[in-house]
Amino acid sequence: MNLIQELHLRTRHLTPQEVLRDLGYGQPDADTLAHYQAVIGGRYLGLERQHCAPLHGETGFIEALCRCVGIAESDYRPGIAAVAERLAEDRAAFRHWLFADTDYVRAPGTPIFAMAFTERFRRLPFPIDFWRLPWEERLEAACQKAREHRQESSGTLVIWGEIQRYHYCFAEKRSIVISTTGEVIGECHDFDPPKATMSLAGSDENLPDQFAPDEE
């Protein structure tokens, strides 16, 4: 049993308010409650999101929680280190994603900010640990995601147009081509679609990324 499973087992009979009260939070706010749920129910003990717990700090919160439910330091420290190492590996790995291809060619007058802010509707990321799944499972998940996206979008994306096919991008410039009905129809070895971006003056950060949901 790993640390995440151990924490889940030892807190399942307690409410978040009970645990947080024992950690010193008399009246936990919404942010603290959300962080607690991320630690208990997430894949990375909440380490994938920046959070500074007022009383304990980031990793100090996890350590205090472990002590609170009776996990020995000799067990929880290696457990936290293992999760942090796994998170680092997942972030360093190629991020798998699905691309909704509309054969788009920019029309005269189409504002770049509109393209940049709707780019995320055609670039659909998988979780950062998706690469760890067996190839067959990843391919089936990509086909299913294509079918679901086609149904939810009714086959058309604002700005970009009618979806012609999907690309499951699993490595640098490599993709599996998927039909709009979710069937594998080919493979590309040099697939690198341009990405519409927009940044403020003096900044290299893509502005729309700041508004995109955290999908790690």
Secondary structure, DSSP 8 states (H G I E B T S, - for coil): --HHHHHHHHHTTS-HHHHHHHTT-SS--HHHHHHHHHHHHSSSTTTTS----TTT-HHHHHHHHHHHTT--HHHHHHHHHHHHHHHHHHHHS---EEEEE------TT--HHHHHHHGGGTEEE--TTGGGS-HHHHHHHHHHHHHHHHHHHTTEETTTEE--EEEEEEETTEEEEE-TTS-EEEEESS----------TT--S-GGGGTS----
